[in-house]
Amino acid sequence: MQKMENNNTLEELRNKILKGIEIAFENLVAKKKKDNSEFVFSKDGKIIKVKAKDL
């Protein structure tokens, strides 16, 4: 029974962490949009710049 409780606790913690990451990313995009800034990614060794307003 305790293993099941641990799994539920871990699942709740996982969900909270993922929600926090989602909120942090939304805040980052909002700030980048406000500053008319861009994100820089690497894909297949090439640098790609994307305006935040395009996300």
C-alpha positions as CSV (number, residue, x, y, z in Angstrom):
1,M,0.0,0.0,0.0
2,Q,2.8,2.4,0.8
3,K,4.3,1.9,-2.7
4,M,1.0,3.1,-4.2
5,E,1.0,6.1,-1.9
6,N,4.6,6.9,-3.0
7,N,3.6,6.6,-6.6
8,N,0.7,9.0,-6.1
9,T,3.0,11.5,-4.3
10,L,5.6,11.3,-7.0
11,E,2.9,11.8,-9.7
12,E,1.6,14.9,-7.8
13,L,5.1,16.3,-7.5
14,R,5.8,15.6,-11.2
15,N,2.6,17.4,-12.2
16,K,3.4,20.4,-10.0
17,I,6.9,20.6,-11.5
18,L,5.6,20.4,-15.1
19,K,3.0,23.1,-14.3
20,G,5.8,25.3,-12.9
21,I,7.9,24.8,-16.0
22,E,4.9,25.7,-18.2
23,I,4.2,28.9,-16.2
24,A,7.8,29.9,-16.3
25,F,8.0,29.4,-20.1
26,E,4.8,31.4,-20.6
27,N,6.3,34.2,-18.5
28,L,9.5,34.1,-20.5
29,V,7.6,34.3,-23.8
30,A,5.5,37.2,-22.5
31,K,8.6,39.1,-21.4
32,K,10.4,38.4,-24.7
33,K,7.3,39.7,-26.6
34,K,7.2,42.8,-24.5
35,D,10.8,43.5,-25.2
36,N,10.4,42.6,-28.9
37,S,13.1,40.1,-28.4
38,E,13.8,36.7,-30.0
39,F,14.6,33.1,-29.0
40,V,17.8,31.4,-30.3
41,F,17.7,27.7,-31.0
42,S,20.1,25.2,-32.5
43,K,18.7,22.6,-35.0
44,D,21.0,20.2,-36.8
45,G,24.0,22.3,-35.9
46,K,22.4,25.5,-37.4
47,I,21.4,28.5,-35.3
48,I,17.8,29.6,-35.7
49,K,16.4,32.8,-34.4
50,V,12.6,33.2,-33.8
51,K,10.9,36.4,-32.9
52,A,8.8,35.9,-29.7
53,K,5.8,37.5,-31.3
54,D,5.9,34.6,-33.8
55,L,5.4,32.0,-31.1
